[in-house]
Amino acid sequence: MRAIELHRDAGAYALGVLGAADTCRFEEHLAGCSACAVQVREFDVVVAHLAAYARRLPPGRCSPPGRWR
């Protein structure tokens, strides 16, 4: 994965929808990239809103991925 792709993966990482290998690569990148760290922290608000929305849906209506279950 190229560096530019890693920067683009911040949102997917925050949502927990990256595969295992991509998650590992992104976490290695994240350890040294303050810009991506900021982006991931900023996505925490989005993740929280999505989780709250998913909890209000009737059972079977949504299968939330990753961190926002």
TAFENSUL-V416672 format. One line per field, one symbol per residue. ss: DSSP state (A for helix, B for strand, O for the rest). Layout:
BEGIN
ss=???
END
This chain:
BEGIN
ss=OOAAAAAAOAAAAAAOOOOAAAAAAAAAAAOOOAAAAAAAAAAAAAAAAAAAAAAAOOOOOOOOOAAAO
END
